[in-house]
Amino acid sequence: MTERRILEGITVIDFTRVIAGPYCTRMIADMGANIIKIDAIPKEDDVTRTSGSPGNNIGKKSITLDLKSVPGNQIARDLIDNADVLVENFSPGIMDRLGLGYDDLKIDNPGLVFASISGFGQSGSHSHRRAYGSTAHAEAGWLWVQQQAAGTDGPFAPGITIADMAAGLSCFSGVLAALYDRKSTGKGQRVDVSLMDAQLSLLNEVAAAPLNGSRAEDWKPFRHPLHAAKDGHLTINIGGSRNWERIAIGLGHEGTPMPEDAEEANALVGDWVASHTAEEACRGLELAGAPYGLAKSMNESIQHPHFEERGMIVETDDPLHGSLRAINTPITFSEAGRGATTAPPLAGQHTRQILRELGRSEEDIDALINAGVTSEQTTPR
């Protein structure tokens, strides 16, 4: 397979922090784009990574800038004027106050795709609210869905910020769509993604019922029970009669009629599984071609041979620990490669390189660093 990358030649200016934004631009980096991360100047002398988790910043370069200073702001403008995409996830209004809003930037760069991720979006009466993924979990219904599925007396926090991941994926898709549209129109545009909207979009199957007149108490969670084996748990989706035949064969009960009642059918499967070890049950179901899943811890899951075979675990250098293993982008192409290979940067690790590419002399760069407009980190101090 060729190592050509689909987004080679695309430059992205990355103002993102926390989870959703860095996740979005990491996926863009995996497609071969040049990602220039704009970081705040570290306040401490300790070594500081670029904003966001290391795994979400693989394949990026970092420059630090004081955006409130005139020369720092101008450097940002110079970078954006030569870029294809800008991604930011500040609270609405901050980029405008810095003079880096879309309406200002598109004058000099009409082809710019300007993507924003925020809690409630760039418009609407709630757009001013600060929010994290947990806000969307609560107000877009995800906590209620979890509660109903688990049968608990009250809502509980999920183990992962689904809203952030959904928003990052949505923004990634929006950026690609806007770049494609630019090929025919010659113009960029604003891409506006909110955590709330992205979270609700994941619940479209659940929301369909109340949107069309059903009561909350009428909804039944879409879930398949976990069946306890002697030494583990399996999930088995019965589906239709053909699957039932496979399941019955795999668990040693060939020819058993499928109960009409779903709960009765699941209970019977549970009894069958309970008489086997997890390995025995999985082996029988595999041979019969039945659908199943063996519950694994995260530590066990990342050792699954499927992920190694599919190239889902990548390893890069790391300026702090020597190497870093991370999850790859889950999209493969027949005619292009995917997955960034460079290390997650320290904040300002590429300051000097980026400024040189803008045409700044070494003397100018030294003066900017001494004036506190920017900073650099090359190796751990």
N, C-alpha and C positions, 0 to 999 in steps of 0.2 A: 504493500500500500504506500502511495506517495505521502510524503510529509508536508506537502503543500497545505497551507491553512487558508480557510475560506475568507477570513477577515484580514489577511496580510495587506498592509498598506493603509489600514484604517487606524487613525489616532484618536484615542479617547482621553479626555481630561476628567479625572476621577476625584470628586470632592466628597466621597462617601465615607461613612463611619458605621460603627456597630455591626449589624448583620445583613440586613436586606440589601443595602447598596453595595458593600464589598462582595457579597455573593453574586449579585448581578454582573459586576465588572470582572469578577474572576472567570465567569463563564465566557464573557467576551474575550478575555485574554486567552482562554483555552482555544478559541477559534483563530488565534494568531494576531489579534490587534495589538498595537502599541499602547499600553496603558500607563499614563503619567498621573501618579497619585499626588494630590496636593495635601500635604500634612501641616498641622500646626507646629510651630517651633517648640521643641521640648523645653519644659520649664526646669527640669532637673538635669543633673550631670549624668544620671544613670542612662544606660543604653535603652533606647525607646524604639519599639517597632512601629511600623505604619499602623494607622487606625483600623481596627477590626482584627479578627482572628488570623493567625498565620496561614491556615489552610485556605482562607478566602482571599489571600493577597499574593498567592503564588503567581509568578509571571508578570509582576508589575514593577515599575520604577517609582521612586519617591523623591519629591522635592519639598522642602519646607518653605513656607512663605508667611509673612505677616501681611494678611490681606487688607488690614486697616491702614497700612502705610501706603503712601503714594507709589513708591518704587515697587513694593511687593504686589500691589494691585495691578500695576502696569505689566509686570512679568506674567501674571495670570492672564491678563488680556492678550498679551503677545502669544502665549501658548494656545489660548482658545481660538484666536484668529487663524491659526494654522491647523486646527483640529477638525475632525468630522463629527465627533460626539462629545457631549458633556453629560455626566451623570452626577446628581447631587441628592442628598437626603437631609438637608437642613430643614428647619421649620419654615413654612411658607413665609416669604417676605425677606428672609435674610439675604439671599443672593441679590435681590433688588436693592436692598440697602447698601450692599457692597458695590453697587454699580455693575454687577455681573448677572443681572437678570436677562431673561431671554429677549425681551424687547430691546434692550441695549445691545446685546451681543449680535443679534441677527442683522443689524445694520451693516457691520463690517464683515460678517460671515453668514450670508443668507442660506448657505447649505448646511448650517449647523443643526444637528439633532440634539435637542436640549431635553434631557430626561430627568424628571423629579420623582422621588419617592417620599411620601409623607404619611402621617397617620390618617388624615381625613381628606387629603387631596388639596389642590390649589384653588378650589372654588367651593361654594356652599357655606352655610351658616356655621358649620363646625370646623372649617378649615384652619381656624386660628388655634385649635387645641393641640397641645403637645401630647404625643402618644407613643407608646411602644407596642410591640406585638401583643402583650397581655391585654392592652386596651381593646384591640380588635377581637381577641379571643372572647372577652366578656360581652362586648356590645354587638358583635356580629353573630352571636349564637353558638360559637364553638364549645364554650363551657357547658351550656345546656345540653348539647348533643352528647358530650362526654358523660355528663351526669345520667342522662337517660339510658345510655348504653351500659353503664356500670351499675345502674340501679341504686345509686347512693342518695342519701337524704339531701345533700347539697352539692353545688358545683365544686370542682377542684381543678387546680392548675395542671395543664398537661406537662409532659416532660420535655417538650421542645417547642420553640416559638414558630409554630406553623405559619402564622400570618407573615412573619418576616421572610420565610423561605418562599411563600406564595407570591409576595410582592416582588422579591428579587427575580423570580422566574418570569413574572408578568412584565416587569420592566425590561428584562433581557429580550423577551419576545417583541415588545413594543419598539425597542431600539432597532432590531433587525427589520421589522416591518417598515419603519420610517426610512431606514437606509435603502431598502428596496424601492420604496415610493420615490425617493430622491432621484433614482436612476431615470425615472420617466418625467418628473416635474422639474428637476434641477434645484429644488428647494428643500431645506430642512423643515423641521416643525417641532412643536412642544409635545412631549410624551409625559402624561400625568398619571401616576399610579399611587393608589392609597392602600395602606394596610387593611383598612376596613373593607374596601371593595374586593381586594384580593382574597381576603378571608371568606367573605360571603360567596364569592364565585366558587370556592371549594365545597360549599354547602348547597349547591344548586339542587341536588337530588332531595335533600331534606326540606329546602325552602319551597319546593314545588307544591307540597301539600297545603301549608297555610296560605300561600299565595292564591290558591284556588279554593279557599273556603273551609278547609278542615280545621278541627280544633287541635290544640297542642296535645291533649290527652289521647287523641286518636292515632298519633304517630308511633310506630314501632321501630326501634333501632334496627338498622341493617347490620347484623353481626352474625358471625358464625362462632359457635361455642368452641372453647378450648377443651379438649378431651385429655384426661390424665391417664398416661401409661404408667407402668410400674416405676419408671425412673425419668419421666419427662412429660411434656405436653405437646399435643398435635392439634392443629386446626384442620378441619376437613369440610370442604364445601360440597354438600350433597348435590345441589342443583336438581337435575332431572333423573329419570329412571335409568338412563344409560350409565350415569355416574354411580348410581346406587349399585348397579350390578358389579361394576369394577371395585367399589369399596367392599362389598360383601365378599367377593373373591379374594381380595387382598388381605382381608382380616380373617379369612378362614370360614366364611359362612355363605358360600356360594348357594344360590337358589332361594335365599330368604326374601320373601315379598317385601316391597317397600311400603311402610305404613303411610297412610294418607295424611295423617297429622304430622306436621313438621317437627313439633316438639318431641313426639313419640319416636320419630325417625332419628333425630339427633341423640335422644337418650339411648336408643339401641346401639348406635355407633359408639357412644361413650362406653357402654358395657363391653363391647368387643375390644376396644382399645385398651381398656383397663386390664385385660388378661394378657397383654403383651408388654415386653419392654419397648421403649421408643424405637430402638434399632430394628427390632422384629417387625413392628407395625410399619415403619417407613419402607423396609425392604419389601414386604408383601404388597403394600400399596403401589410402590414403584413398579414392581413386576406386572401388576394388574393394570397399570396406566391410569391410576386414580389420582385426582388432585389432592394434595396434602401439603402441610407446612409444619416443620419442626420448630418449636419455639426456642430461640437462641438468645443468649445475652449479647450485648454489643461486642464484647470482647471475643465471643465465639463467632459472631456474624462476620467480622472483618477477616476471619480465617477461612471463610467459605471459599472452596475452590472456584466457584462460579465467578467471583469478583476478580480473582487473579487472571482467570482465562479471558475475561472481558476487558482487562486493562483498567479496572475501576480503582485500583490502588496505585498511586504514583508516589515517587520519592524524588526529592530535590535536595540540593545543598541548603544549608541554613546558616546564617551568619552568627547565630548564637549557640546552636547545639550541634553543628556539623552536618546534620541531615534532618529532613522532615518528611514524614509520610502523610499523605492526605488523600481525600476522595476526588476522583476525576469527574469531569463532566459526563453525564450519562447518555450522550448522543454520539453515535459513531457514523462515519461516512465512508462510502465505498471509494470515493475519489479524493479524499482529503484526510489529513490527520487532525487530532484534537488532543488537548492537554498541554498546559504550559509547563515548561521545564526549568525556568529560573526561580531562584529562591525568593521567599517573601522578604521585602526590603525592610531595612531599618528606616525610621523617619529621616528623610534627607540624605539617604545613602547615595542617590543619583543627582543631587543638587548641582554639583559641578559639571557633570556630563550634560545635563539638560540645559544649563545656562550656556555652556559652550555651543551647543547645537542652535541656540538662539542668537549666536554671534557675539556673546559677551567675552571679553578678554579675561585673562587670569587676574589682572589687576582689578578689573571691575568686579569680578566675583569675590575676591578677597575683601574689597571695600563693602560690598553688600552684606557679607557675613559679619564683618566687624561692626557694621551699623545695626545689626539685629534684624535686618530685612529678611534674611534667610539663614540657614545653618546647614551643616553637613555632618554625617556620621559615616565612617568607612569601616572601622573595625571596633569591636567592643572595647570600651575603655576600662 
